[in-house]
Amino acid sequence: MAATLGAATIAAAGAATPAVAADFDCRDSPVCSVSVTPLRAVGKYTAQVDNKYSANGAQSWIWIWTSNMGAHTDYYLIGDGAMHKLYTDKKSSRSAALPADVAKFRACGPNGFGRDECSNWAWPGLWS
């Protein structure tokens, strides 16, 4: 299920939650997804975080997908103040295992007007 605020669609572990602020709080679940479809509809961009993921020393996993144009996800890790990015090519997806839980993230991609459009920031639940 998903909640919609403007052009951004937000889903958290299958439960509908209204987006009432600039950021989306899905801290009740370590798995969280966000999507944005720009008004010009040049594509849909979806990102997902799984803070329950653990394999080969990783503590979380992040994924970005696009239906058309290239996209990226911006994210912050717990204990690291730097913003990180994961990019994907046109009509594809990319994922990465991460060394720490994701504190917040968003999905972004071209809006058809020469800039990026991003979903609201999402705050997934912590698992580690």
BELHUCOR-V984808 format. One record per backbone hydrogen bond with DSSP energy under -0.5 kcal/mol. CO is the residue of the C=O (numbers start at 0). NH is the residue of the N-H. E is the energy in kcal/mol with one decimal. If there is no record, write none. Layout:
BEGIN
co=CO nh=NH e=E
co=CO nh=NH e=E
END
This chain:
BEGIN
co=2 nh=9 e=-2.8
co=4 nh=7 e=-2.0
co=6 nh=36 e=-1.7
co=7 nh=4 e=-2.5
co=8 nh=34 e=-2.7
co=9 nh=2 e=-2.9
co=10 nh=32 e=-2.3
co=11 nh=14 e=-3.0
co=14 nh=11 e=-0.9
co=17 nh=19 e=-0.8
co=22 nh=20 e=-0.5
co=22 nh=24 e=-0.5
co=23 nh=25 e=-0.8
co=23 nh=122 e=-2.6
co=25 nh=28 e=-2.0
co=25 nh=124 e=-1.0
co=28 nh=124 e=-3.2
co=29 nh=31 e=-0.5
co=29 nh=50 e=-3.0
co=31 nh=48 e=-2.6
co=32 nh=10 e=-1.9
co=33 nh=46 e=-2.8
co=34 nh=8 e=-1.6
co=35 nh=44 e=-2.5
co=37 nh=40 e=-2.3
co=41 nh=68 e=-0.7
co=42 nh=37 e=-0.6
co=43 nh=66 e=-1.9
co=44 nh=35 e=-2.2
co=45 nh=64 e=-2.6
co=46 nh=33 e=-2.5
co=47 nh=62 e=-2.2
co=48 nh=31 e=-2.1
co=49 nh=52 e=-0.8
co=49 nh=60 e=-1.3
co=54 nh=57 e=-2.3
co=59 nh=97 e=-3.2
co=60 nh=49 e=-2.6
co=61 nh=95 e=-2.3
co=62 nh=47 e=-2.2
co=63 nh=93 e=-2.2
co=64 nh=45 e=-2.3
co=67 nh=90 e=-1.4
co=68 nh=67 e=-0.6
co=69 nh=109 e=-0.8
co=70 nh=87 e=-2.5
co=71 nh=107 e=-2.7
co=72 nh=85 e=-1.8
co=73 nh=105 e=-1.8
co=74 nh=83 e=-3.3
co=75 nh=102 e=-2.9
co=75 nh=103 e=-1.1
co=76 nh=79 e=-1.9
co=83 nh=74 e=-2.4
co=85 nh=72 e=-2.0
co=87 nh=70 e=-1.1
co=88 nh=91 e=-0.9
co=91 nh=65 e=-2.0
co=93 nh=63 e=-2.6
co=95 nh=61 e=-2.3
co=97 nh=58 e=-2.9
co=97 nh=59 e=-1.6
co=100 nh=77 e=-2.8
co=103 nh=75 e=-2.4
co=104 nh=121 e=-3.0
co=105 nh=73 e=-1.4
co=106 nh=118 e=-2.7
co=107 nh=71 e=-2.5
co=108 nh=116 e=-3.1
co=114 nh=110 e=-2.9
co=116 nh=108 e=-1.7
co=120 nh=23 e=-3.7
co=121 nh=104 e=-1.8
co=121 nh=123 e=-0.6
co=122 nh=25 e=-1.5
END
